[in-house]
Amino acid sequence: MTAKDPLGALFEILSSQMPQASLVHVKEKVNKLFSHLELVPKEDFEAHRDVVETLKQQVENLEQRLKALEQSSSISP
């Protein structure tokens, strides 16, 4: 059992708690579920999240600047 294999650890625990036939069924269901997921490394996810946060802040700043420009142009004759 390693920290990199949490499912293996889970199945080790379950193997002592449930019948083998049921465990095989659970493994099949879990494998089917995970086959539909598109998993990425945590570091990649965090890097993309940081980029999105930066872009959101830039958009907010640009929206504020645009609003200020629109207000100043509507005041000017």
PDB file of N, CA, C and O in Angstrom:
ATOM      1  N   MET A   1       0.855  -1.180   0.000  1.00  0.00           N
ATOM      2  CA  MET A   1       0.000   0.000   0.000  1.00  0.00           C
ATOM      3  C   MET A   1       0.894   1.233   0.000  1.00  0.00           C
ATOM      4  O   MET A   1       1.754   1.387   0.867  1.00  0.00           O
ATOM      5  N   THR A   2       0.681   2.122  -0.993  1.00  0.00           N
ATOM      6  CA  THR A   2       1.460   3.354  -1.067  1.00  0.00           C
ATOM      7  C   THR A   2       0.517   4.540  -1.097  1.00  0.00           C
ATOM      8  O   THR A   2      -0.678   4.402  -1.360  1.00  0.00           O
ATOM      9  N   ALA A   3       1.072   5.702  -0.825  1.00  0.00           N
ATOM     10  CA  ALA A   3       0.271   6.926  -0.849  1.00  0.00           C
ATOM     11  C   ALA A   3      -0.179   7.241  -2.270  1.00  0.00           C
ATOM     12  O   ALA A   3      -1.178   7.934  -2.464  1.00  0.00           O
ATOM     13  N   LYS A   4       0.544   6.741  -3.261  1.00  0.00           N
ATOM     14  CA  LYS A   4       0.197   7.014  -4.651  1.00  0.00           C
ATOM     15  C   LYS A   4      -0.947   6.121  -5.143  1.00  0.00           C
ATOM     16  O   LYS A   4      -1.485   6.359  -6.223  1.00  0.00           O
ATOM     17  N   ASP A   5      -1.322   5.109  -4.377  1.00  0.00           N
ATOM     18  CA  ASP A   5      -2.365   4.190  -4.803  1.00  0.00           C
ATOM     19  C   ASP A   5      -3.479   4.104  -3.758  1.00  0.00           C
ATOM     20  O   ASP A   5      -3.615   3.087  -3.078  1.00  0.00           O
ATOM     21  N   PRO A   6      -4.269   5.162  -3.628  1.00  0.00           N
ATOM     22  CA  PRO A   6      -5.337   5.135  -2.627  1.00  0.00           C
ATOM     23  C   PRO A   6      -6.405   4.089  -2.923  1.00  0.00           C
ATOM     24  O   PRO A   6      -7.001   3.535  -1.999  1.00  0.00           O
ATOM     25  N   LEU A   7      -6.652   3.814  -4.202  1.00  0.00           N
ATOM     26  CA  LEU A   7      -7.649   2.788  -4.524  1.00  0.00           C
ATOM     27  C   LEU A   7      -7.162   1.405  -4.118  1.00  0.00           C
ATOM     28  O   LEU A   7      -7.940   0.580  -3.640  1.00  0.00           O
ATOM     29  N   GLY A   8      -5.881   1.156  -4.309  1.00  0.00           N
ATOM     30  CA  GLY A   8      -5.329  -0.122  -3.880  1.00  0.00           C
ATOM     31  C   GLY A   8      -5.480  -0.299  -2.380  1.00  0.00           C
ATOM     32  O   GLY A   8      -5.815  -1.384  -1.904  1.00  0.00           O
ATOM     33  N   ALA A   9      -5.232   0.768  -1.640  1.00  0.00           N
ATOM     34  CA  ALA A   9      -5.386   0.718  -0.188  1.00  0.00           C
ATOM     35  C   ALA A   9      -6.837   0.472   0.193  1.00  0.00           C
ATOM     36  O   ALA A   9      -7.123  -0.302   1.106  1.00  0.00           O
ATOM     37  N   LEU A  10      -7.738   1.122  -0.500  1.00  0.00           N
ATOM     38  CA  LEU A  10      -9.165   0.926  -0.231  1.00  0.00           C
ATOM     39  C   LEU A  10      -9.574  -0.517  -0.501  1.00  0.00           C
ATOM     40  O   LEU A  10     -10.291  -1.122   0.296  1.00  0.00           O
ATOM     41  N   PHE A  11      -9.123  -1.065  -1.618  1.00  0.00           N
ATOM     42  CA  PHE A  11      -9.480  -2.437  -1.954  1.00  0.00           C
ATOM     43  C   PHE A  11      -8.861  -3.440  -0.982  1.00  0.00           C
ATOM     44  O   PHE A  11      -9.450  -4.488  -0.713  1.00  0.00           O
ATOM     45  N   GLU A  12      -7.681  -3.126  -0.457  1.00  0.00           N
ATOM     46  CA  GLU A  12      -7.093  -3.993   0.566  1.00  0.00           C
ATOM     47  C   GLU A  12      -7.975  -4.033   1.809  1.00  0.00           C
ATOM     48  O   GLU A  12      -8.204  -5.098   2.381  1.00  0.00           O
ATOM     49  N   ILE A  13      -8.461  -2.885   2.217  1.00  0.00           N
ATOM     50  CA  ILE A  13      -9.339  -2.821   3.384  1.00  0.00           C
ATOM     51  C   ILE A  13     -10.645  -3.558   3.105  1.00  0.00           C
ATOM     52  O   ILE A  13     -11.120  -4.332   3.936  1.00  0.00           O
ATOM     53  N   LEU A  14     -11.221  -3.312   1.928  1.00  0.00           N
ATOM     54  CA  LEU A  14     -12.495  -3.947   1.585  1.00  0.00           C
ATOM     55  C   LEU A  14     -12.364  -5.455   1.444  1.00  0.00           C
ATOM     56  O   LEU A  14     -13.314  -6.186   1.726  1.00  0.00           O
ATOM     57  N   SER A  15     -11.199  -5.933   1.012  1.00  0.00           N
ATOM     58  CA  SER A  15     -11.040  -7.368   0.795  1.00  0.00           C
ATOM     59  C   SER A  15     -11.206  -8.167   2.086  1.00  0.00           C
ATOM     60  O   SER A  15     -11.596  -9.334   2.059  1.00  0.00           O
ATOM     61  N   SER A  16     -10.906  -7.527   3.211  1.00  0.00           N
ATOM     62  CA  SER A  16     -11.085  -8.230   4.478  1.00  0.00           C
ATOM     63  C   SER A  16     -12.487  -8.035   5.049  1.00  0.00           C
ATOM     64  O   SER A  16     -12.845  -8.668   6.042  1.00  0.00           O
ATOM     65  N   GLN A  17     -13.274  -7.169   4.433  1.00  0.00           N
ATOM     66  CA  GLN A  17     -14.587  -6.835   4.966  1.00  0.00           C
ATOM     67  C   GLN A  17     -15.754  -7.370   4.142  1.00  0.00           C
ATOM     68  O   GLN A  17     -16.882  -7.424   4.633  1.00  0.00           O
ATOM     69  N   MET A  18     -15.496  -7.768   2.892  1.00  0.00           N
ATOM     70  CA  MET A  18     -16.615  -8.210   2.058  1.00  0.00           C
ATOM     71  C   MET A  18     -16.221  -9.439   1.253  1.00  0.00           C
ATOM     72  O   MET A  18     -15.035  -9.708   1.062  1.00  0.00           O
ATOM     73  N   PRO A  19     -17.215 -10.183   0.783  1.00  0.00           N
ATOM     74  CA  PRO A  19     -16.937 -11.385  -0.016  1.00  0.00           C
ATOM     75  C   PRO A  19     -16.194 -11.031  -1.301  1.00  0.00           C
ATOM     76  O   PRO A  19     -16.365  -9.940  -1.844  1.00  0.00           O
ATOM     77  N   GLN A  20     -15.380 -11.949  -1.776  1.00  0.00           N
ATOM     78  CA  GLN A  20     -14.567 -11.726  -2.972  1.00  0.00           C
ATOM     79  C   GLN A  20     -15.425 -11.384  -4.185  1.00  0.00           C
ATOM     80  O   GLN A  20     -15.061 -10.507  -4.968  1.00  0.00           O
ATOM     81  N   ALA A  21     -16.550 -12.060  -4.351  1.00  0.00           N
ATOM     82  CA  ALA A  21     -17.421 -11.801  -5.507  1.00  0.00           C
ATOM     83  C   ALA A  21     -17.926 -10.359  -5.492  1.00  0.00           C
ATOM     84  O   ALA A  21     -17.985  -9.703  -6.532  1.00  0.00           O
ATOM     85  N   SER A  22     -18.284  -9.881  -4.325  1.00  0.00           N
ATOM     86  CA  SER A  22     -18.754  -8.499  -4.214  1.00  0.00           C
ATOM     87  C   SER A  22     -17.614  -7.522  -4.476  1.00  0.00           C
ATOM     88  O   SER A  22     -17.815  -6.477  -5.096  1.00  0.00           O
ATOM     89  N   LEU A  23     -16.428  -7.861  -4.009  1.00  0.00           N
ATOM     90  CA  LEU A  23     -15.270  -6.992  -4.215  1.00  0.00           C
ATOM     91  C   LEU A  23     -14.945  -6.862  -5.701  1.00  0.00           C
ATOM     92  O   LEU A  23     -14.610  -5.777  -6.178  1.00  0.00           O
ATOM     93  N   VAL A  24     -15.044  -7.964  -6.421  1.00  0.00           N
ATOM     94  CA  VAL A  24     -14.801  -7.928  -7.868  1.00  0.00           C
ATOM     95  C   VAL A  24     -15.815  -7.005  -8.534  1.00  0.00           C
ATOM     96  O   VAL A  24     -15.462  -6.225  -9.419  1.00  0.00           O
ATOM     97  N   HIS A  25     -17.068  -7.090  -8.113  1.00  0.00           N
ATOM     98  CA  HIS A  25     -18.120  -6.234  -8.665  1.00  0.00           C
ATOM     99  C   HIS A  25     -17.830  -4.760  -8.371  1.00  0.00           C
ATOM    100  O   HIS A  25     -17.993  -3.907  -9.243  1.00  0.00           O
ATOM    101  N   VAL A  26     -17.406  -4.468  -7.162  1.00  0.00           N
ATOM    102  CA  VAL A  26     -17.076  -3.090  -6.777  1.00  0.00           C
ATOM    103  C   VAL A  26     -15.900  -2.591  -7.605  1.00  0.00           C
ATOM    104  O   VAL A  26     -15.925  -1.458  -8.086  1.00  0.00           O
ATOM    105  N   LYS A  27     -14.873  -3.416  -7.779  1.00  0.00           N
ATOM    106  CA  LYS A  27     -13.708  -3.014  -8.579  1.00  0.00           C
ATOM    107  C   LYS A  27     -14.121  -2.685 -10.011  1.00  0.00           C
ATOM    108  O   LYS A  27     -13.650  -1.704 -10.587  1.00  0.00           O
ATOM    109  N   GLU A  28     -15.003  -3.506 -10.584  1.00  0.00           N
ATOM    110  CA  GLU A  28     -15.470  -3.251 -11.946  1.00  0.00           C
ATOM    111  C   GLU A  28     -16.198  -1.918 -12.035  1.00  0.00           C
ATOM    112  O   GLU A  28     -15.980  -1.147 -12.969  1.00  0.00           O
ATOM    113  N   LYS A  29     -17.063  -1.647 -11.062  1.00  0.00           N
ATOM    114  CA  LYS A  29     -17.809  -0.384 -11.056  1.00  0.00           C
ATOM    115  C   LYS A  29     -16.875   0.809 -10.905  1.00  0.00           C
ATOM    116  O   LYS A  29     -17.028   1.816 -11.595  1.00  0.00           O
ATOM    117  N   VAL A  30     -15.911   0.691 -10.006  1.00  0.00           N
ATOM    118  CA  VAL A  30     -14.962   1.790  -9.779  1.00  0.00           C
ATOM    119  C   VAL A  30     -14.123   2.023 -11.024  1.00  0.00           C
ATOM    120  O   VAL A  30     -13.927   3.169 -11.428  1.00  0.00           O
ATOM    121  N   ASN A  31     -13.629   0.966 -11.633  1.00  0.00           N
ATOM    122  CA  ASN A  31     -12.829   1.110 -12.850  1.00  0.00           C
ATOM    123  C   ASN A  31     -13.642   1.740 -13.971  1.00  0.00           C
ATOM    124  O   ASN A  31     -13.123   2.560 -14.728  1.00  0.00           O
ATOM    125  N   LYS A  32     -14.916   1.363 -14.083  1.00  0.00           N
ATOM    126  CA  LYS A  32     -15.781   1.963 -15.108  1.00  0.00           C
ATOM    127  C   LYS A  32     -15.971   3.453 -14.841  1.00  0.00           C
ATOM    128  O   LYS A  32     -15.923   4.269 -15.762  1.00  0.00           O
ATOM    129  N   LEU A  33     -16.186   3.795 -13.581  1.00  0.00           N
ATOM    130  CA  LEU A  33     -16.348   5.198 -13.212  1.00  0.00           C
ATOM    131  C   LEU A  33     -15.097   6.003 -13.553  1.00  0.00           C
ATOM    132  O   LEU A  33     -15.187   7.070 -14.160  1.00  0.00           O
ATOM    133  N   PHE A  34     -13.941   5.496 -13.166  1.00  0.00           N
ATOM    134  CA  PHE A  34     -12.702   6.226 -13.400  1.00  0.00           C
ATOM    135  C   PHE A  34     -12.325   6.287 -14.876  1.00  0.00           C
ATOM    136  O   PHE A  34     -11.602   7.197 -15.282  1.00  0.00           O
ATOM    137  N   SER A  35     -12.790   5.354 -15.678  1.00  0.00           N
ATOM    138  CA  SER A  35     -12.475   5.384 -17.104  1.00  0.00           C
ATOM    139  C   SER A  35     -13.149   6.573 -17.795  1.00  0.00           C
ATOM    140  O   SER A  35     -12.717   6.989 -18.870  1.00  0.00           O
ATOM    141  N   HIS A  36     -14.196   7.115 -17.189  1.00  0.00           N
ATOM    142  CA  HIS A  36     -14.903   8.256 -17.774  1.00  0.00           C
ATOM    143  C   HIS A  36     -14.317   9.602 -17.332  1.00  0.00           C
ATOM    144  O   HIS A  36     -14.678  10.644 -17.877  1.00  0.00           O
ATOM    145  N   LEU A  37     -13.436   9.579 -16.368  1.00  0.00           N
ATOM    146  CA  LEU A  37     -12.864  10.817 -15.849  1.00  0.00           C
ATOM    147  C   LEU A  37     -11.602  11.200 -16.609  1.00  0.00           C
ATOM    148  O   LEU A  37     -10.857  10.340 -17.079  1.00  0.00           O
ATOM    149  N   GLU A  38     -11.378  12.484 -16.718  1.00  0.00           N
ATOM    150  CA  GLU A  38     -10.140  12.989 -17.296  1.00  0.00           C
ATOM    151  C   GLU A  38      -9.368  13.661 -16.173  1.00  0.00           C
ATOM    152  O   GLU A  38      -9.588  14.832 -15.866  1.00  0.00           O
ATOM    153  N   LEU A  39      -8.476  12.920 -15.574  1.00  0.00           N
ATOM    154  CA  LEU A  39      -7.742  13.405 -14.409  1.00  0.00           C
ATOM    155  C   LEU A  39      -6.445  14.080 -14.840  1.00  0.00           C
ATOM    156  O   LEU A  39      -5.807  13.667 -15.808  1.00  0.00           O
ATOM    157  N   VAL A  40      -6.069  15.117 -14.111  1.00  0.00           N
ATOM    158  CA  VAL A  40      -4.815  15.827 -14.368  1.00  0.00           C
ATOM    159  C   VAL A  40      -4.033  15.888 -13.061  1.00  0.00           C
ATOM    160  O   VAL A  40      -4.610  15.806 -11.977  1.00  0.00           O
ATOM    161  N   PRO A  41      -2.720  16.033 -13.173  1.00  0.00           N
ATOM    162  CA  PRO A  41      -1.925  16.183 -11.955  1.00  0.00           C
ATOM    163  C   PRO A  41      -2.331  17.441 -11.188  1.00  0.00           C
ATOM    164  O   PRO A  41      -2.718  18.445 -11.787  1.00  0.00           O
ATOM    165  N   LYS A  42      -2.240  17.380  -9.883  1.00  0.00           N
ATOM    166  CA  LYS A  42      -2.638  18.494  -9.032  1.00  0.00           C
ATOM    167  C   LYS A  42      -1.868  19.761  -9.384  1.00  0.00           C
ATOM    168  O   LYS A  42      -2.438  20.853  -9.388  1.00  0.00           O
ATOM    169  N   GLU A  43      -0.577  19.624  -9.678  1.00  0.00           N
ATOM    170  CA  GLU A  43       0.237  20.794 -10.005  1.00  0.00           C
ATOM    171  C   GLU A  43      -0.278  21.490 -11.263  1.00  0.00           C
ATOM    172  O   GLU A  43      -0.310  22.719 -11.322  1.00  0.00           O
ATOM    173  N   ASP A  44      -0.683  20.707 -12.271  1.00  0.00           N
ATOM    174  CA  ASP A  44      -1.225  21.293 -13.495  1.00  0.00           C
ATOM    175  C   ASP A  44      -2.536  22.015 -13.204  1.00  0.00           C
ATOM    176  O   ASP A  44      -2.761  23.128 -13.680  1.00  0.00           O
ATOM    177  N   PHE A  45      -3.391  21.375 -12.424  1.00  0.00           N
ATOM    178  CA  PHE A  45      -4.666  21.996 -12.064  1.00  0.00           C
ATOM    179  C   PHE A  45      -4.439  23.318 -11.341  1.00  0.00           C
ATOM    180  O   PHE A  45      -5.077  24.321 -11.661  1.00  0.00           O
ATOM    181  N   GLU A  46      -3.536  23.322 -10.369  1.00  0.00           N
ATOM    182  CA  GLU A  46      -3.273  24.542  -9.601  1.00  0.00           C
ATOM    183  C   GLU A  46      -2.681  25.635 -10.486  1.00  0.00           C
ATOM    184  O   GLU A  46      -3.017  26.808 -10.321  1.00  0.00           O
ATOM    185  N   ALA A  47      -1.810  25.271 -11.418  1.00  0.00           N
ATOM    186  CA  ALA A  47      -1.228  26.257 -12.325  1.00  0.00           C
ATOM    187  C   ALA A  47      -2.310  26.884 -13.195  1.00  0.00           C
ATOM    188  O   ALA A  47      -2.339  28.103 -13.369  1.00  0.00           O
ATOM    189  N   HIS A  48      -3.194  26.061 -13.738  1.00  0.00           N
ATOM    190  CA  HIS A  48      -4.286  26.585 -14.570  1.00  0.00           C
ATOM    191  C   HIS A  48      -5.253  27.430 -13.745  1.00  0.00           C
ATOM    192  O   HIS A  48      -5.748  28.454 -14.215  1.00  0.00           O
ATOM    193  N   ARG A  49      -5.516  27.002 -12.525  1.00  0.00           N
ATOM    194  CA  ARG A  49      -6.391  27.773 -11.642  1.00  0.00           C
ATOM    195  C   ARG A  49      -5.795  29.160 -11.390  1.00  0.00           C
ATOM    196  O   ARG A  49      -6.514  30.160 -11.401  1.00  0.00           O
ATOM    197  N   ASP A  50      -4.489  29.215 -11.164  1.00  0.00           N
ATOM    198  CA  ASP A  50      -3.830  30.505 -10.931  1.00  0.00           C
ATOM    199  C   ASP A  50      -3.915  31.399 -12.161  1.00  0.00           C
ATOM    200  O   ASP A  50      -4.125  32.606 -12.042  1.00  0.00           O
ATOM    201  N   VAL A  51      -3.752  30.811 -13.339  1.00  0.00           N
ATOM    202  CA  VAL A  51      -3.859  31.586 -14.581  1.00  0.00           C
ATOM    203  C   VAL A  51      -5.269  32.143 -14.726  1.00  0.00           C
ATOM    204  O   VAL A  51      -5.445  33.308 -15.084  1.00  0.00           O
ATOM    205  N   VAL A  52      -6.269  31.320 -14.449  1.00  0.00           N
ATOM    206  CA  VAL A  52      -7.666  31.766 -14.559  1.00  0.00           C
ATOM    207  C   VAL A  52      -7.935  32.899 -13.567  1.00  0.00           C
ATOM    208  O   VAL A  52      -8.600  33.875 -13.916  1.00  0.00           O
ATOM    209  N   GLU A  53      -7.431  32.784 -12.348  1.00  0.00           N
ATOM    210  CA  GLU A  53      -7.628  33.848 -11.356  1.00  0.00           C
ATOM    211  C   GLU A  53      -6.988  35.151 -11.827  1.00  0.00           C
ATOM    212  O   GLU A  53      -7.575  36.222 -11.673  1.00  0.00           O
ATOM    213  N   THR A  54      -5.797  35.065 -12.397  1.00  0.00           N
ATOM    214  CA  THR A  54      -5.120  36.254 -12.920  1.00  0.00           C
ATOM    215  C   THR A  54      -5.927  36.873 -14.052  1.00  0.00           C
ATOM    216  O   THR A  54      -6.094  38.092 -14.108  1.00  0.00           O
ATOM    217  N   LEU A  55      -6.425  36.036 -14.950  1.00  0.00           N
ATOM    218  CA  LEU A  55      -7.232  36.541 -16.065  1.00  0.00           C
ATOM    219  C   LEU A  55      -8.537  37.172 -15.576  1.00  0.00           C
ATOM    220  O   LEU A  55      -8.972  38.190 -16.114  1.00  0.00           O
ATOM    221  N   LYS A  56      -9.158  36.576 -14.566  1.00  0.00           N
ATOM    222  CA  LYS A  56     -10.380  37.166 -14.008  1.00  0.00           C
ATOM    223  C   LYS A  56     -10.096  38.554 -13.449  1.00  0.00           C
ATOM    224  O   LYS A  56     -10.884  39.478 -13.647  1.00  0.00           O
ATOM    225  N   GLN A  57      -8.980  38.702 -12.754  1.00  0.00           N
ATOM    226  CA  GLN A  57      -8.623  40.005 -12.188  1.00  0.00           C
ATOM    227  C   GLN A  57      -8.359  41.020 -13.294  1.00  0.00           C
ATOM    228  O   GLN A  57      -8.751  42.182 -13.185  1.00  0.00           O
ATOM    229  N   GLN A  58      -7.694  40.578 -14.356  1.00  0.00           N
ATOM    230  CA  GLN A  58      -7.439  41.483 -15.480  1.00  0.00           C
ATOM    231  C   GLN A  58      -8.739  41.917 -16.139  1.00  0.00           C
ATOM    232  O   GLN A  58      -8.882  43.083 -16.506  1.00  0.00           O
ATOM    233  N   VAL A  59      -9.677  41.012 -16.296  1.00  0.00           N
ATOM    234  CA  VAL A  59     -10.980  41.353 -16.893  1.00  0.00           C
ATOM    235  C   VAL A  59     -11.707  42.363 -16.007  1.00  0.00           C
ATOM    236  O   VAL A  59     -12.267  43.339 -16.507  1.00  0.00           O
ATOM    237  N   GLU A  60     -11.701  42.134 -14.703  1.00  0.00           N
ATOM    238  CA  GLU A  60     -12.357  43.068 -13.784  1.00  0.00           C
ATOM    239  C   GLU A  60     -11.730  44.457 -13.881  1.00  0.00           C
ATOM    240  O   GLU A  60     -12.440  45.462 -13.893  1.00  0.00           O
ATOM    241  N   ASN A  61     -10.406  44.512 -13.949  1.00  0.00           N
ATOM    242  CA  ASN A  61      -9.724  45.798 -14.077  1.00  0.00           C
ATOM    243  C   ASN A  61     -10.086  46.486 -15.390  1.00  0.00           C
ATOM    244  O   ASN A  61     -10.326  47.692 -15.416  1.00  0.00           O
ATOM    245  N   LEU A  62     -10.124  45.725 -16.469  1.00  0.00           N
ATOM    246  CA  LEU A  62     -10.481  46.305 -17.768  1.00  0.00           C
ATOM    247  C   LEU A  62     -11.936  46.778 -17.783  1.00  0.00           C
ATOM    248  O   LEU A  62     -12.248  47.812 -18.374  1.00  0.00           O
ATOM    249  N   GLU A  63     -12.816  46.028 -17.141  1.00  0.00           N
ATOM    250  CA  GLU A  63     -14.219  46.453 -17.067  1.00  0.00           C
ATOM    251  C   GLU A  63     -14.346  47.763 -16.299  1.00  0.00           C
ATOM    252  O   GLU A  63     -15.130  48.633 -16.680  1.00  0.00           O
ATOM    253  N   GLN A  64     -13.586  47.908 -15.226  1.00  0.00           N
ATOM    254  CA  GLN A  64     -13.614  49.149 -14.449  1.00  0.00           C
ATOM    255  C   GLN A  64     -13.074  50.316 -15.280  1.00  0.00           C
ATOM    256  O   GLN A  64     -13.635  51.412 -15.263  1.00  0.00           O
ATOM    257  N   ARG A  65     -11.996  50.072 -15.996  1.00  0.00           N
ATOM    258  CA  ARG A  65     -11.425  51.129 -16.837  1.00  0.00           C
ATOM    259  C   ARG A  65     -12.396  51.532 -17.939  1.00  0.00           C
ATOM    260  O   ARG A  65     -12.555  52.718 -18.229  1.00  0.00           O
ATOM    261  N   LEU A  66     -13.045  50.541 -18.554  1.00  0.00           N
ATOM    262  CA  LEU A  66     -14.015  50.824 -19.611  1.00  0.00           C
ATOM    263  C   LEU A  66     -15.188  51.632 -19.064  1.00  0.00           C
ATOM    264  O   LEU A  66     -15.645  52.585 -19.695  1.00  0.00           O
ATOM    265  N   LYS A  67     -15.664  51.247 -17.903  1.00  0.00           N
ATOM    266  CA  LYS A  67     -16.770  51.977 -17.288  1.00  0.00           C
ATOM    267  C   LYS A  67     -16.364  53.426 -17.007  1.00  0.00           C
ATOM    268  O   LYS A  67     -17.142  54.348 -17.252  1.00  0.00           O
ATOM    269  N   ALA A  68     -15.157  53.624 -16.499  1.00  0.00           N
ATOM    270  CA  ALA A  68     -14.675  54.983 -16.227  1.00  0.00           C
ATOM    271  C   ALA A  68     -14.555  55.781 -17.520  1.00  0.00           C
ATOM    272  O   ALA A  68     -14.893  56.964 -17.553  1.00  0.00           O
ATOM    273  N   LEU A  69     -14.081  55.148 -18.573  1.00  0.00           N
ATOM    274  CA  LEU A  69     -13.969  55.836 -19.867  1.00  0.00           C
ATOM    275  C   LEU A  69     -15.342  56.196 -20.420  1.00  0.00           C
ATOM    276  O   LEU A  69     -15.536  57.291 -20.949  1.00  0.00           O
ATOM    277  N   GLU A  70     -16.290  55.277 -20.297  1.00  0.00           N
ATOM    278  CA  GLU A  70     -17.650  55.548 -20.776  1.00  0.00           C
ATOM    279  C   GLU A  70     -18.281  56.690 -20.012  1.00  0.00           C
ATOM    280  O   GLU A  70     -18.967  57.530 -20.594  1.00  0.00           O
ATOM    281  N   GLN A  71     -18.051  56.728 -18.697  1.00  0.00           N
ATOM    282  CA  GLN A  71     -18.613  57.805 -17.882  1.00  0.00           C
ATOM    283  C   GLN A  71     -17.954  59.136 -18.229  1.00  0.00           C
ATOM    284  O   GLN A  71     -18.636  60.159 -18.299  1.00  0.00           O
ATOM    285  N   SER A  72     -16.654  59.141 -18.445  1.00  0.00           N
ATOM    286  CA  SER A  72     -15.981  60.398 -18.752  1.00  0.00           C
ATOM    287  C   SER A  72     -16.357  60.893 -20.151  1.00  0.00           C
ATOM    288  O   SER A  72     -16.416  62.102 -20.375  1.00  0.00           O
ATOM    289  N   SER A  73     -16.611  59.983 -21.093  1.00  0.00           N
ATOM    290  CA  SER A  73     -16.986  60.424 -22.428  1.00  0.00           C
ATOM    291  C   SER A  73     -18.438  60.908 -22.468  1.00  0.00           C
ATOM    292  O   SER A  73     -18.786  61.744 -23.303  1.00  0.00           O
ATOM    293  N   SER A  74     -19.278  60.397 -21.584  1.00  0.00           N
ATOM    294  CA  SER A  74     -20.663  60.863 -21.557  1.00  0.00           C
ATOM    295  C   SER A  74     -20.759  62.219 -20.873  1.00  0.00           C
ATOM    296  O   SER A  74     -21.715  62.956 -21.113  1.00  0.00           O
ATOM    297  N   ILE A  75     -19.807  62.561 -20.042  1.00  0.00           N
ATOM    298  CA  ILE A  75     -19.799  63.857 -19.365  1.00  0.00           C
ATOM    299  C   ILE A  75     -19.250  64.929 -20.290  1.00  0.00           C
ATOM    300  O   ILE A  75     -19.700  66.073 -20.235  1.00  0.00           O
ATOM    301  N   SER A  76     -18.294  64.591 -21.133  1.00  0.00           N
ATOM    302  CA  SER A  76     -17.673  65.553 -22.050  1.00  0.00           C
ATOM    303  C   SER A  76     -18.676  65.971 -23.127  1.00  0.00           C
ATOM    304  O   SER A  76     -19.469  65.151 -23.590  1.00  0.00           O
ATOM    305  N   PRO A  77     -18.640  67.252 -23.528  1.00  0.00           N
ATOM    306  CA  PRO A  77     -19.575  67.728 -24.570  1.00  0.00           C
ATOM    307  C   PRO A  77     -19.226  67.268 -25.942  1.00  0.00           C
ATOM    308  O   PRO A  77     -19.926  67.596 -26.900  1.00  0.00           O
TER     309      PRO A  77
END
